[in-house]
Amino acid sequence: MSAWMPWALASWVFGVTAPAPPPPAPEPIAPAESPTPALTPSEPPPQPTRVVPPAVEPSLRPDGSLRSRDDNGDDDAGDAADDGDAAAAAAAAAADDDDDDDDDADDDAADDDDDDAPLVRPRREWLRISGYVQPQFTFRVRDNARPRDQREFGAGATRAGFVLSGEPVRRWFYTIHLVVGATIVDTITGVDVIDQNGDGTVDDVSTRSEPVPGLFIERLSVRYRPVDAKRSRGEGTLVHVDLELGQLRIPWTVQQKVFNAALMFPSRSTPNAVFLLGTDLGALAAVGVLQDRVELSTGIFNGTGLAIGRSNERGALFSGRIDVNPLGGFNYAESDLERGRFRFGVGTGALFFPSRIYDDAGNDTRTRARDLRVSTSVRLAVRGFYLQAEYLRRQRTDSLSSLPRVADGAYVQGSMFFALPRRMGIAPIGRFGWTTTDQRADPRTVFYGEAGLALYVGDGERPDALRVLVQYLGENRISEYERADGAATQLQLRF
């Protein structure tokens, strides 16, 4: 009998149900082996790959707003909510939308806004200091002149220029160009009245003066550029408009537009100085179209040359000029140190000066005068060669005489720049000109000739940082039977 039978009988007798014994535990089953690639001793076990989101650097958007940083690493470059600002996140997301315009002009329609490239605002240039120093020594002989003027030598033409410029406000520029010359000027420092008999009536005036170095204002102006339209593709300016007010050179000829330190010779040509000398006070409007392929300027000036009147004539002087450069505008510098491609330009200008003539006491003499001056110019440059020529004419009439006063003049000048090792260069230069004044009444004709050699030394930023010039000076006055010959040397240092 089995061992469990008594328990079964007792459970039946007493009505008690006994729990059935647990079934025997099943035998353990070995797990199936998974296929594992065999590893050689030379191969390290594979490591899990960790993806690191790229960091997004802050930058400026095209509209000037600041792009947000991806601080939480969610690969959302426009997620401004990293800083907890939901409104900024919405604005950043709207700014990141692509406008499907080829704004960067790279002919890539799929990459338009260049959001990944940081944009930097141009920094305002509050003050920029530059200038030049021009020591010069001149020797000239005039055999047929008065004994006092037969020999001329010295460094009286030495001068230095200081230029202060900047753009403190967007589109507003200023320029201050002061020239300090070696010429001594007697400046009045005091005025005393003289009462000889003591009756309270001024009998005479005594002045006190001191010699001081000459100080001249070459340019003192403020310029505003209201229009500056850029090209939609590539670089260059489509059109720009400049409005300038102050004291400046009237851009009547090409040489009037050239900076003092960018002249081919130490000074402007004598024909240019005969027809217009110095600066004037007034306002000027200038327009440049298609990268200065067409340049227009018009202005109104005092007509006296300076703030104080040089004569008893009073009136407004009107100016106008147009320059056409078909192959593109180039700098107003009388050289081609960059040895660039072929460029040429033609231009013409006019000045009209209607005036009233007063006597020394300031009374109106009822005399009216009209002064008209015109100029025509041509210039070209190619591979170091530069040529410039101008013709000038002046006609003046007044209400007293019916005979107009006519004057003509012209000049041509050229240079050829040869580059040398160690940022050096050499250029032979030459200029020839003539003037004829008072053609109708008492004509006087003068011929001018200049030739020389210029040595340039560059400093990396500009090829003409240092210039050493040696030249011949020639002048032949046909009407007066007078001839002058001389030489000059100039050392120019720009900074």
C-alpha positions as CSV (number, residue, x, y, z in Angstrom):
1,M,0.0,0.0,0.0
2,S,1.2,3.3,-0.8
3,A,2.2,5.8,1.8
4,W,-0.4,8.3,0.9
5,M,-3.4,6.0,1.1
6,P,-4.0,6.5,4.9
7,W,-4.2,10.2,4.3
8,A,-6.6,9.8,1.5
9,L,-8.9,7.5,3.6
10,A,-8.8,10.0,6.5
11,S,-9.8,12.8,4.3
12,W,-12.7,10.9,2.9
13,V,-13.9,9.9,6.4
14,F,-13.7,13.3,8.0
15,G,-14.5,15.4,4.8
16,V,-11.3,17.3,4.8
17,T,-9.6,18.0,1.5
18,A,-5.9,18.0,1.6
19,P,-3.8,19.9,-0.9
20,A,-2.3,17.8,-3.5
21,P,1.4,17.5,-3.4
22,P,3.2,19.8,-5.9
23,P,4.1,18.2,-9.1
24,P,7.7,17.3,-9.6
25,A,9.8,20.2,-11.0
26,P,10.7,19.9,-14.6
27,E,14.3,19.4,-15.6
28,P,16.2,22.6,-16.5
29,I,16.7,23.1,-20.3
30,A,19.9,24.6,-21.5
31,P,19.5,27.9,-23.4
32,A,20.3,27.8,-27.1
33,E,23.6,29.2,-28.1
34,S,23.4,32.5,-30.1
35,P,25.9,32.9,-33.0
36,T,28.7,35.2,-31.9
37,P,31.2,36.6,-34.4
38,A,34.7,35.4,-33.7
39,L,37.0,38.2,-32.5
40,T,40.6,38.1,-33.3
41,P,43.1,39.4,-30.7
42,S,44.0,42.3,-33.0
43,E,40.4,43.7,-33.2
44,P,39.0,45.6,-30.2
45,P,35.4,45.0,-29.2
46,P,32.9,47.3,-30.9
47,Q,32.1,50.4,-28.9
48,P,28.7,52.2,-28.9
49,T,28.6,55.3,-31.1
50,R,27.7,58.6,-29.4
51,V,26.1,61.3,-31.5
52,V,27.2,64.8,-30.5
53,P,25.0,67.6,-31.8
54,P,27.0,70.4,-33.5
55,A,27.3,73.7,-31.6
56,V,25.7,76.7,-33.1
57,E,27.7,79.9,-32.6
58,P,25.8,83.2,-32.0
59,S,25.9,85.5,-35.1
60,L,24.0,88.4,-36.5
61,R,21.1,87.9,-38.9
62,P,20.7,90.0,-42.0
63,D,18.2,92.2,-40.2
64,G,20.7,92.9,-37.4
65,S,19.1,90.6,-34.7
66,L,21.2,88.1,-32.8
67,R,20.9,84.4,-33.6
68,S,20.3,82.2,-30.6
69,R,22.6,79.5,-29.3
70,D,21.7,75.8,-29.3
71,D,22.3,75.5,-25.6
72,N,20.3,72.3,-25.1
73,G,21.9,70.4,-28.0
74,D,18.6,69.6,-29.7
75,D,20.0,70.3,-33.2
76,D,17.6,73.2,-33.6
77,A,19.7,76.2,-34.7
78,G,16.7,78.6,-34.3
79,D,15.7,77.4,-30.9
80,A,15.7,80.6,-28.9
81,A,13.7,78.8,-26.1
82,D,17.0,77.5,-24.8
83,D,17.0,80.6,-22.7
84,G,13.4,80.2,-21.6
85,D,11.9,82.8,-23.9
86,A,9.1,81.4,-26.0
87,A,8.4,84.6,-27.8
88,A,12.1,84.9,-28.9
89,A,11.8,81.3,-30.1
90,A,8.9,82.1,-32.4
91,A,10.7,85.2,-33.7
92,A,13.9,83.3,-34.4
93,A,12.0,80.5,-36.2
94,A,10.4,83.1,-38.4
95,A,13.7,84.7,-39.2
96,D,15.2,81.4,-40.1
97,D,12.7,80.8,-42.9
98,D,14.5,80.8,-46.3
99,D,13.2,83.3,-48.8
100,D,14.4,81.3,-51.8
101,D,16.3,84.3,-53.2
102,D,19.9,84.1,-54.2
103,D,20.9,86.9,-51.9
104,D,24.6,86.0,-51.9
105,A,24.8,86.1,-55.7
106,D,26.5,82.7,-55.8
107,D,24.2,81.2,-58.4
108,D,23.1,78.6,-55.9
109,A,19.3,78.7,-55.6
110,A,19.4,76.1,-52.7
111,D,21.6,78.1,-50.4
112,D,20.2,81.6,-50.3
113,D,20.4,83.2,-46.9
114,D,23.8,81.8,-45.8
115,D,22.5,81.5,-42.3
116,D,25.6,79.4,-41.3
117,A,28.0,82.3,-42.1
118,P,28.4,84.8,-39.3
119,L,27.6,88.4,-40.4
120,V,29.5,91.2,-38.9
121,R,28.4,94.8,-38.9
122,P,30.9,97.3,-40.3
123,R,32.4,99.3,-37.5
124,R,32.0,103.0,-37.6
125,E,35.2,104.9,-38.2
126,W,35.1,107.8,-35.9
127,L,38.6,109.2,-36.6
128,R,41.2,108.4,-39.2
129,I,44.4,110.4,-39.3
130,S,46.6,110.5,-42.5
131,G,48.7,113.0,-44.3
132,Y,52.0,113.7,-46.0
133,V,55.3,115.6,-45.6
134,Q,56.9,117.2,-48.7
135,P,60.3,118.8,-48.2
136,Q,61.4,120.4,-51.4
137,F,64.4,122.3,-52.7
138,T,64.2,124.4,-55.9
139,F,66.8,126.3,-57.9
140,R,65.9,128.5,-60.8
141,V,67.7,131.0,-63.1
142,R,66.1,133.9,-65.0
143,D,68.8,135.7,-66.9
144,N,66.6,138.4,-68.4
145,A,64.7,139.2,-65.2
146,R,65.4,142.0,-62.7
147,P,68.6,141.4,-60.7
148,R,66.6,140.6,-57.6
149,D,64.8,137.8,-59.4
150,Q,67.6,136.3,-61.5
151,R,68.5,133.7,-58.9
152,E,65.9,131.8,-57.0
153,F,66.8,129.0,-54.6
154,G,65.6,127.6,-51.3
155,A,63.1,125.2,-49.7
156,G,60.2,127.6,-49.7
157,A,57.8,125.1,-51.4
158,T,58.2,122.7,-48.4
159,R,54.8,121.8,-46.9
160,A,53.0,119.2,-44.9
161,G,49.4,118.1,-45.0
162,F,47.2,116.6,-42.2
163,V,43.9,114.9,-43.0
164,L,41.3,114.0,-40.4
165,S,38.3,112.1,-41.6
166,G,35.7,109.7,-40.4
167,E,32.1,108.5,-40.4
168,P,30.7,109.1,-36.9
169,V,27.1,108.7,-38.1
170,R,25.9,106.3,-40.8
171,R,26.2,108.0,-44.2
172,W,27.7,111.2,-42.7
173,F,31.3,111.9,-43.4
174,Y,33.7,114.7,-42.5
175,T,37.1,115.7,-43.9
176,I,39.6,118.2,-42.4
177,H,42.6,118.8,-44.6
178,L,45.1,121.3,-43.3
179,V,48.3,122.3,-45.1
180,V,51.2,123.8,-43.2
181,G,53.7,125.6,-45.5
182,A,57.2,126.8,-45.1
183,T,56.2,130.2,-46.4
184,I,56.3,132.9,-43.7
185,V,53.2,135.0,-43.4
186,D,53.0,138.3,-41.5
187,T,50.0,138.0,-39.1
188,I,48.6,141.0,-37.4
189,T,48.6,140.4,-33.6
190,G,47.4,143.9,-32.4
191,V,46.0,147.2,-33.4
192,D,46.7,150.6,-31.6
193,V,45.1,154.0,-32.3
194,I,47.3,157.1,-32.3
195,D,46.0,160.5,-31.1
196,Q,48.9,162.8,-31.7
197,N,47.5,166.0,-30.2
198,G,45.3,164.4,-27.5
199,D,42.0,165.9,-28.6
200,G,40.2,162.6,-28.6
201,T,40.3,162.2,-32.4
202,V,42.1,159.2,-33.9
203,D,44.9,160.5,-36.1
204,D,46.4,157.2,-37.2
205,V,46.4,153.5,-36.6
206,S,49.4,151.4,-35.7
207,T,49.5,147.6,-36.2
208,R,51.7,144.9,-34.7
209,S,52.5,141.8,-36.6
210,E,54.6,138.6,-36.2
211,P,55.9,136.2,-38.8
212,V,54.2,132.8,-38.5
213,P,54.3,129.7,-40.8
214,G,51.6,129.6,-43.4
215,L,48.5,127.5,-42.5
216,F,46.0,126.8,-45.3
217,I,42.7,125.1,-45.4
218,E,42.6,122.7,-48.3
219,R,39.4,121.1,-47.3
220,L,36.9,121.5,-44.5
221,S,33.6,119.9,-45.3
222,V,30.8,117.6,-44.2
223,R,29.5,115.1,-46.8
224,Y,26.1,113.2,-46.6
225,R,25.3,110.2,-48.8
226,P,21.5,109.8,-49.0
227,V,21.5,107.3,-51.8
228,D,23.9,104.3,-52.0
229,A,22.3,101.6,-54.1
230,K,24.3,98.4,-54.5
231,R,24.1,95.9,-57.2
232,S,21.8,92.9,-56.7
233,R,24.5,90.5,-57.9
234,G,28.2,90.8,-57.3
235,E,30.1,93.8,-56.0
236,G,29.9,97.4,-57.0
237,T,27.6,100.4,-56.6
238,L,24.7,101.0,-59.0
239,V,24.2,104.7,-58.1
240,H,25.3,106.9,-55.2
241,V,24.6,110.5,-54.4
242,D,26.8,112.8,-52.3
243,L,26.0,116.2,-50.8
244,E,28.9,118.2,-49.5
245,L,29.1,121.6,-47.8
246,G,32.1,123.5,-46.7
247,Q,35.4,124.6,-48.1
248,L,36.9,122.5,-50.9
249,R,38.4,122.6,-54.4
250,I,35.9,123.2,-57.2
251,P,35.9,120.0,-59.4
252,W,36.1,122.0,-62.6
253,T,39.2,120.1,-64.0
254,V,40.6,116.7,-63.5
255,Q,43.6,118.1,-61.5
256,Q,41.2,119.9,-59.2
257,K,39.9,116.5,-58.1
258,V,43.4,115.0,-57.4
259,F,44.7,114.8,-53.9
260,N,47.9,116.8,-53.2
261,A,50.0,113.7,-52.5
262,A,48.7,111.9,-55.6
263,L,49.9,114.5,-58.1
264,M,52.5,113.4,-60.7
265,F,54.6,116.5,-60.1
266,P,55.1,118.4,-56.8
267,S,52.4,120.9,-57.8
268,R,49.5,121.2,-60.2
269,S,50.2,122.4,-63.8
270,T,50.7,126.1,-64.3
271,P,47.8,126.4,-66.8
272,N,45.4,124.9,-64.2
273,A,46.7,127.5,-61.7
274,V,46.3,130.4,-64.1
275,F,42.6,129.7,-64.7
276,L,41.6,128.6,-61.1
277,L,43.7,128.8,-58.0
278,G,43.0,127.6,-54.4
279,T,39.7,126.5,-52.8
280,D,36.3,128.1,-52.3
281,L,33.4,128.0,-49.9
282,G,30.2,126.5,-51.1
283,A,28.0,123.4,-51.6
284,L,28.5,120.5,-54.1
285,A,26.2,117.7,-55.2
286,A,27.8,114.7,-56.9
287,V,26.3,111.6,-58.6
288,G,28.0,108.4,-59.6
289,V,26.3,105.8,-61.8
290,L,27.3,102.2,-62.7
291,Q,30.5,102.0,-60.6
292,D,31.3,105.6,-61.5
293,R,31.2,105.0,-65.2
294,V,29.3,108.3,-65.3
295,E,30.0,111.0,-62.8
296,L,28.1,114.2,-62.5
297,S,28.7,117.2,-60.2
298,T,27.1,120.6,-59.7
299,G,27.7,123.2,-57.1
300,I,27.4,126.8,-56.0
301,F,30.3,128.7,-54.4
302,N,31.2,132.2,-53.1
303,G,33.3,133.0,-56.1
304,T,35.9,134.9,-54.1
305,G,38.3,132.0,-53.6
306,L,38.2,132.3,-49.8
307,A,35.9,133.5,-47.0
308,I,37.3,137.0,-47.3
309,G,37.0,138.8,-50.6
310,R,40.1,139.1,-52.7
311,S,38.6,141.8,-54.9
312,N,35.7,144.1,-55.1
313,E,33.6,141.6,-57.2
314,R,30.7,139.9,-55.5
315,G,28.5,137.2,-56.9
316,A,27.7,133.4,-56.8
317,L,29.9,131.1,-58.8
318,F,28.1,128.1,-60.5
319,S,30.0,124.9,-61.4
320,G,29.2,121.8,-63.3
321,R,31.1,118.8,-64.7
322,I,30.5,115.4,-66.3
323,D,33.0,112.5,-66.6
324,V,32.4,109.4,-68.7
325,N,34.5,106.3,-68.0
326,P,33.2,103.5,-70.3
327,L,35.4,100.7,-68.9
328,G,34.8,101.6,-65.2
329,G,35.8,104.4,-63.0
330,F,39.4,104.6,-61.7
331,N,41.1,106.6,-59.0
332,Y,42.0,110.3,-59.4
333,A,45.7,109.7,-59.1
334,E,48.1,110.9,-61.7
335,S,49.9,107.5,-62.0
336,D,49.2,103.8,-62.5
337,L,51.2,102.2,-59.7
338,E,48.8,99.2,-59.6
339,R,49.6,98.4,-63.3
340,G,46.0,97.6,-63.9
341,R,44.0,96.9,-67.1
342,F,43.2,99.4,-69.8
343,R,41.0,102.3,-68.6
344,F,40.2,105.7,-70.1
345,G,37.8,108.6,-69.5
346,V,36.7,111.9,-71.0
347,G,35.1,114.8,-69.3
348,T,34.1,118.4,-69.5
349,G,33.4,121.1,-67.0
350,A,32.1,124.7,-66.8
351,L,32.2,127.6,-64.4
352,F,29.9,130.7,-64.7
353,F,30.5,133.7,-62.5
354,P,28.1,136.6,-62.9
355,S,29.2,139.4,-60.6
356,R,28.8,143.0,-59.5
357,I,31.8,145.3,-59.2
358,Y,32.1,147.7,-56.2
359,D,34.6,150.5,-55.5
360,D,37.1,150.5,-52.6
361,A,34.5,152.2,-50.4
362,G,31.9,149.5,-51.0
363,N,29.6,151.5,-53.3
364,D,28.0,149.9,-56.4
365,T,29.7,151.1,-59.6
366,R,26.8,149.8,-61.7
367,T,29.2,147.6,-63.6
368,R,28.3,144.0,-64.3
369,A,30.7,141.3,-65.4
370,R,30.2,137.7,-66.7
371,D,33.0,135.2,-66.4
372,L,32.7,131.9,-68.3
373,R,35.3,129.1,-68.1
374,V,35.2,125.7,-69.8
375,S,37.5,122.7,-69.7
376,T,37.8,119.4,-71.6
377,S,39.9,116.5,-70.4
378,V,41.0,113.0,-71.4
379,R,43.0,110.4,-69.5
380,L,44.0,106.8,-69.8
381,A,45.9,104.2,-67.9
382,V,47.2,100.7,-68.7
383,R,49.9,98.5,-67.2
384,G,51.8,101.3,-65.5
385,F,51.4,103.9,-68.3
386,Y,49.4,107.0,-67.5
387,L,48.4,109.9,-69.7
388,Q,46.4,113.0,-68.9
389,A,45.6,116.1,-71.0
390,E,43.3,119.1,-70.6
391,Y,42.3,122.1,-72.5
392,L,41.0,125.3,-70.8
393,R,39.4,128.4,-72.0
394,R,38.1,131.6,-70.3
395,Q,36.0,134.5,-71.6
396,R,35.1,137.5,-69.5
397,T,32.9,140.4,-70.5
398,D,31.6,143.4,-68.6
399,S,29.0,146.2,-69.2
400,L,31.7,148.9,-69.6
401,S,33.7,147.5,-72.5
402,S,32.5,145.7,-75.5
403,L,35.8,143.8,-76.0
404,P,35.8,140.4,-74.2
405,R,39.0,139.2,-72.5
406,V,39.8,135.7,-73.8
407,A,42.4,133.2,-72.5
408,D,43.4,129.7,-73.6
409,G,45.6,127.1,-72.1
410,A,46.4,123.4,-72.2
411,Y,48.8,120.8,-70.9
412,V,49.6,117.1,-71.4
413,Q,51.5,114.9,-69.0
414,G,52.5,111.3,-68.8
415,S,54.4,108.7,-66.8
416,M,55.5,105.1,-67.1
417,F,55.9,103.0,-63.9
418,F,58.3,100.1,-63.8
419,A,58.2,97.8,-60.8
420,L,61.4,96.8,-59.1
421,P,62.2,94.2,-56.5
422,R,61.6,94.8,-52.8
423,R,58.5,96.8,-53.3
424,M,60.2,99.5,-55.2
425,G,59.5,101.2,-58.5
426,I,60.7,103.9,-60.9
427,A,58.8,106.1,-63.3
428,P,60.0,108.7,-65.8
429,I,57.6,111.6,-65.9
430,G,57.1,114.6,-68.3
431,R,54.7,117.5,-68.8
432,F,54.3,120.2,-71.4
433,G,51.8,123.1,-71.4
434,W,51.1,126.6,-72.6
435,T,48.8,129.6,-71.8
436,T,47.8,132.6,-73.8
437,T,46.1,135.4,-71.9
438,D,44.4,138.7,-73.1
439,Q,44.2,137.5,-76.7
440,R,42.2,140.4,-78.0
441,A,44.0,143.3,-76.4
442,D,47.6,142.4,-75.3
443,P,48.3,138.7,-75.9
444,R,50.9,137.0,-73.7
445,T,52.0,133.5,-74.5
446,V,54.0,131.3,-72.1
447,F,55.3,127.7,-72.6
448,Y,56.1,125.4,-69.7
449,G,58.1,122.2,-69.8
450,E,58.9,119.7,-67.0
451,A,60.6,116.4,-67.0
452,G,62.0,114.2,-64.2
453,L,62.3,110.8,-62.6
454,A,60.4,109.5,-59.6
455,L,61.5,106.6,-57.3
456,Y,58.8,104.9,-55.3
457,V,59.2,102.7,-52.2
458,G,56.2,100.9,-50.8
459,D,55.3,99.7,-47.3
460,G,52.9,96.9,-48.1
461,E,49.7,99.0,-47.8
462,R,50.5,101.5,-50.5
463,P,53.2,101.5,-53.2
464,D,53.8,105.3,-52.9
465,A,54.5,105.5,-49.2
466,L,57.8,107.1,-50.0
467,R,58.6,109.0,-53.2
468,V,61.9,110.7,-54.2
469,L,61.5,113.0,-57.3
470,V,64.1,115.0,-59.3
471,Q,62.8,117.2,-62.1
472,Y,63.8,119.9,-64.6
473,L,61.8,123.2,-64.7
474,G,61.5,125.2,-67.9
475,E,59.6,128.3,-68.7
476,N,59.7,130.4,-71.8
477,R,57.7,133.7,-72.0
478,I,57.5,134.5,-75.7
479,S,55.9,138.0,-75.3
480,E,58.4,139.2,-72.7
481,Y,61.5,137.4,-74.3
482,E,62.2,135.9,-70.9
483,R,63.4,132.4,-70.2
484,A,63.8,130.5,-66.9
485,D,65.5,127.2,-66.3
486,G,65.9,125.3,-63.0
487,A,65.7,122.1,-61.1
488,A,63.8,120.8,-58.1
489,T,63.9,117.8,-55.9
490,Q,61.2,116.6,-53.5
491,L,60.9,114.0,-50.9
492,Q,57.4,112.9,-50.1
493,L,56.5,110.7,-47.2
494,R,52.8,109.6,-46.7
495,F,51.4,108.3,-43.4
